[in-house]
C-alpha cells in the first residue's frame, strides 16, 4: 500500500453519537475488519483499509506516547480506553473515545485486537487537547523520534503521578457519567 498523502485540513468531521466505529486488527496492527461507519468516517474504501496498518489514521498532532500506552496495554491483554485524534483520507480530522480489547484464541493467546470508538464529549476533548499538545511539543523537541517518545512517555507518567491517578482514571475523569 502506498504511503498516505493526506495533510491535515483543519476541518473536523464527526459521526452520530449513536454510531460506533469498529475495527479489528492482527497483533501487528494490520486492519482485518472495518465496519461501515469506520469506512464512511475515515473516508477510505474498505479495500484500502483491509490489510493496511491502523496507523494509516494517525494524525500528526496525536502524541506517539499515547499510542505506545494504548498498544502496550493491549499487548498485555488489558482493555484500554483513550481519546484519539484520527486523520481521514481527505485530511479532515475526527476525535474518538477508543475502547480496545485483545482478541484471544481458545488457548488464551492474543490473536489480535478489537476497537470500538464512540463520539467523545466535546468538554473531554477540550480538556485532553492541552495535555496532548504539551506531549507533542516534548516529542518534537528531540531530533531522534525514540528520544522524543521516551521523554513524552516520562512526561505523561509524571503528569499522571502528580494528579495521583492512572491513565484510565484520567480518561474516565473527563468522561461524563452515563445515565443508567
N, C-alpha and C positions, 0 to 999 in steps of 0.2 A: 504494500500500500504506500502511496506517495505521502510525503510529509504534508501536514496541514498548512495551508497558506493563509488562513483567516487571521486578520488582525482585528483587535478589539474595536468595535464601532462606538462604544459608549451607549448603545441602545439596549435597554432592558427588555427581555421577553419574559412572559410568565405563563403559567398554566393554572387551571382551576383548582381551588382548594380541595375539591372532591376527587381529583385525579391523583394517581400515583405513578411516578416514573419507576419502571422496574427493569433491572438488568441482571444478568448473571455473567460471571467470568470464570475462567480456569484459575489455577493457582498463580499464574504469571500475570493475571490482569487482562487477559485477552477476552474480549466480549464473545460470549457464546449464545446469548439471548438478549433481545431488546423488545420491549412491548411497544405498542403503537404510540403511546404517549411519549415515550423516550424518543422514538423516531421523529415524531412531529416537533417536539420542543427542541431537540438537538439540531434539526434541520438536515440531518444526514438521511440517506436512504438506508433501509435495513441492510442491504448488501454491503454498504460502506462501513457499517458498524460491526457486523459479524466478522470476526477474525481480526479486528483492529484492537490495539491496546486501549484500555479505558482512558488512558492519559490523552487520547485524541481530544478530550473535552477540557483539558487543563487550561485554565485561564492564567495568563501571565501575572495577574495580580493576586493569585492564590499562593500563600506561603507553602513551600515544599515540606516544612516540618509538620504541618497539619496532615498532609498526605502520608508522611512517614509514620506518624502516630496511628492514623487510620489503618494502614497496611500492616504495621507491626502488631497492633491489637487484633486485627482479623486473623493474621497468621498464627496467633496464639490460640485461636478458636473462641475468642471472646467477642460478643457483639459490641458494636461501636456506633455512636451517633456523632455526627459532625455537621457543622454548617459549611457548605462548599459553594464556591463561585465557579460556575462552568462557562465554557465558551462554545457557542453554537457554530455550526459550519459557516454561517454568514458573518461571524464576528460579533454578533449580539451576545449578551451575557444573561445568565439566569442563576439565581440563588436557589439552593435546595437545603432541606434538612435531611441528611442522608442517614439511613439505618442499614448497616452492613453486618451480615452474619455469614458464618462459614457453612458451606455445604459439605456433608460428610458421607462417606460410603458406609456399608454395613459393618465394617470393622472399626469405624470411628475416625478413619483418616480423612483429613481435609482434602477435598477434590476440587474445590472452587469457592466462589463467594456469590452471595445473593444480596442485592441492594435495592431497597425501596426508598424513594425520595419524594418528599412532600414539599408543598409551598411553605416556606418559613414565615414566621411572624415578622412583619417589617421592623418592629422595635428590636427584635433579636438580631436581625441583620445590622441595624444601625449600631447596636452595642458591640457586635463582633468585628465590625469593619476597622475601628481604630487599633485593636489588637493585631489583626491580620496585617494592617499597614505597617505597624512597627516591626513585626516579624519579617515582613518582606524587605523592609529597609535594612535590617540586620543581614539578611541573606545577600542582598545586593552590594553590601559594603565589603564583601570578600571577593578576591579575584578567583579563587577556586570554589566551585559550587559545593564541594564536600565540606569545606571550612564554613561556608555560609549556612549550610544545613545544620552542622554541629552547633554553631553559635545561636541560630534561631531556635533550635530544639532546646538548648540550655535556657534561653530567654523565656520560652514558653513554660518550661518546668519551674523556673524561678517565679514567674508571674503567678502561676497556679499555687505554688507553695506559699507565696506572700498572702494569698487570699485564703489559704488553708482549705483548698478544695481540689478535687481531682478534675481531669478534663471532662469526664461525664457530668460531674456536678456543675461545672461551669456551663456546659451546653444546656443542661436542664434548668439552670438558674435563669437563663434567657428565654426559655420556652414557656409560654402561658399555659396555665393549668387547663386541662381539657375537662369540660363538664361531663359528669357521669350520666 
